[in-house]
């Protein structure tokens, strides 16, 4: 685990937040790697040649060129892409297959997107108000979800207790289904 691994992770999280869904999806390691290669390119002489040295390295069935920016262009509406162009540029610099080609954490903090974000968030009252509102909404949602979960658990426990008292099978409530 290195700083460059953290840069990669933050890049994938930023992409997820921007797109509203994960950038790369796969059920297994091989399908996830294939999804990643389609976006960041396959290991090659110009794109992380050392990857072939890893013990479990598998040669991909097809070679893909690096296309992070192109991927965002296809996945976003034109106006959204234009609005977030600086963030996409930063994400593209974070998502290099070769850790030595990735932007460093220090350079990422100096990136125009981060600098603009920091300036706007430090001075804009509307940003602070939105931040507080978001936290209060999230707190309220979490508290209500805990209450709903507690009510659901109490209901399941009550139905289980009733089922234990009555040895007769009740077609209306299948307690086993409720407790799963």
Secondary structure as UniProt FT lines:
FT   HELIX           3..19
FT   HELIX           29..40
FT   TURN            45..46
FT   HELIX           49..53
FT   TURN            55..56
FT   HELIX           68..75
FT   HELIX           78..83
FT   HELIX           85..94
FT   TURN            99..101
FT   HELIX           105..110
FT   HELIX           112..123
FT   HELIX           125..165
FT   HELIX           175..179
//
